[in-house]
Amino acid sequence: MDPERSDSDERARRRRLAEVFGEVLPDTTSDERDQPDPAARDVEAWYRENRPPHHGG
């Protein structure tokens, strides 16, 4: 953001962008929100679930 741009200029710019492109995307997508807290998961289970097929097992 340009430091010389006022808040009202910034709001007007965002409003024009919204008029042209529609709604702004949310900060997180639904697939990010639906995931369990990674810190709460068992790390070993995560590695087993995400092990590439060429690693066997």
Phi, psi and omega in degrees: 000139180288125182297338180274351181281131181281166178299320180293323176297318180295318178297319179296319179297315179295322179295318178295318178297319179295323178295322182280313188257354180088200183298144175282142180294148178293162179296326177236149178269167183297326179290333175285321182288329184280350182283143175293162180298117183297332180291335183273348183280154174287119184298317180298320178296320179299315179297320178295317181292330186253013179290130179296147183300329183286357177267000176071178172087000000 
